[in-house]
Amino acid sequence: VGLMNRSEVEYYTSLDEDGDGKPDYEMDDTVGKEGVEKAFESFLRGTPGIRAVDRNTSGKILSESWITEPKPGDNIVLTIDIDLQKKVEDTLASSLPNLVSEEVEGAACVVLDVNSGDVLASASYPTYSLETFRQDYNTLKEDPLNPLLNRALQGLYPPGSTFKMITAIGALQENIVEPSDKINDEGRYKYWPTPQPQCWIYRQHGGTHGLVNVTDAIEVSCNYYFYDVGRRLGIELLDQYAAMFGLGQKTGIELTEQAGVVASPEFTESLGGTWHEGNILSVAIGQESTQVTPIQLANYIATLVNGGTRYSTHLLKTVKSNDFSQVTYNYEPKVLSQV
């Protein structure tokens, strides 16, 4: 929280929530600046009071009384499981410092309730201390590891092999393969003269996975299998199935999040590039220009394992009166789509 800046003054002082023509905000008010304090400002903000002050001619206060008593704001209850949140934060804090390098700058973790979209834990590393945030701000802003970035909601990364299950689902649903159909991993995929990408096991060890069906291919993360079924599925259908699971879309959480993008000819051309037919091989294994957030990945997997219901992710669980005596709002899970 903090004092309003100029744009916030213009926004908040123009509000008229009760419809009586009197804005509820004054220019020197404190408001939520980031996080849940900003997202749930309307719940957390109290109602200002009016106080009558009697002064003498020298300005000394003789008496004062409330004409209208101020009322504190409501209390919000989040979906966060505090023990799980602590475990996640502690794990990142203890593990990542030993791994940070040119290739590893940070990490994030999101844990969802698969049957509601409740965010049970969400953490980003490196992070910062809320207690010393103001005095540390300039140092944090200049830190090359960017601790101010909430990687869980705003960091964009290629999904890699986690995407392969979307490729598998599309191929199965479109009857391109049956669960028992096997494809022989030959190491290097030679359908086109170029590109001829390699399965990871061939590239790293010179071996292959041999004959694999879809279950085997997921278990061993066989690139060759997904190159082949992805090519046969086609980029249009592959993008459609990715969209069904919410990749390249915001998840609905109340905080600031990035939408990301799923690779496509249109996106490549929008960047001034040229789309080649063989690009789909990289898309099918979660590479190319696909960029998604960790919370999107978590919601995609939640949708997969709950049977196909994609929920809006959220942090707000309940709103209670300022004395906790009444529940004034209960969050109901919101279904975004049914796969």
Phi, psi and omega in degrees: 000160179184173177293148182293141169272182188299314182294325178290324177300314180298321181288306188289323182284353176267355181284151176217074189295327183264000174075012182262010178081004182244106179303145183272357184247145173248160187298334183259018180285156173264137181226166174292130184258327181211169172061209183293333178298323178282316184298324186246030179308318185295330177279319189282334183288135175273187178253122181293150178259174176239126184242133176265130182238128178256121182239155173271184185294337178270001177093358180290135180286123178266322179198161175209149180207153179275125171279316174231121181291137173290151179236130177292159179288176178282169175256137177252140177250125182268165178282349185300132170271108191298325179291319178293319178300316179297318180299316180296313181297317180296320180296314179297316183295327182274334185267317191291323181305331181278349184250346183300130182202192176296331181266336182240107181257340183180189181202168178212158176216134175230131177239125182242151166280117188292343183257010180209341185085004176301133174274109182275332176201145176207121184218150178228141180223138003287156182233201183211167179271127176295329184293327183244020186304314185296313181287337180269355194304311183297321177294317180297320182296328182269352181294123181297340178277358172052063179293344179283347178280124174278092186298331183296325184248338187239346178285134181248127186217152172294135182288341180060217187293345175298339181284341189299332180291331174293317177300318179296314181298316179300316181295321179290315182294327181268010177059031175283325172224157171258159181305330183269350181297138181243144177238137183271116178286112181261007177092296178251130183273115191247025182300319176249154174303325174204138002280159175231072183292159183251151170291147185301324183289329177287318181293321185271326188231356180077010181253183177223171177267356181068211180283123180225140170267186186295322179295315178299318185297321177292318183298317183260002179055053185283108179300318185302315180302314184283335170301313187291311182287330176294318178299317181289329179290319179091152187293325183296312179291323180299317177294323179297316181290325176298320179294325179301326181267007172087008178288140184078016180223151175292148185270349179103355181300150187289344181269172180292128178222159177265150179274327183074192182203148172254133184305141179197162175302320182297318181292317179300316181291330178294338178268003180087009180267178178243126178276130177247148184306323182288350179299334183298336180298318178289322180299320184296340178248020173082023179246220186063227184258011179294130180221122182225165179266157176303324180290330174295316179299317180298319181289326175298313180292322177300319178297319180297313188278342178270001176103004173116009177263117180263113181266154169289131176284151182199158179250335184278127179252307184212149171244128180241152179301164187299337177259010179066012184278338184225145171267119182261347180200134174238128179286133175252131181307138181249125179272122178275323179193165177239117182281000000 
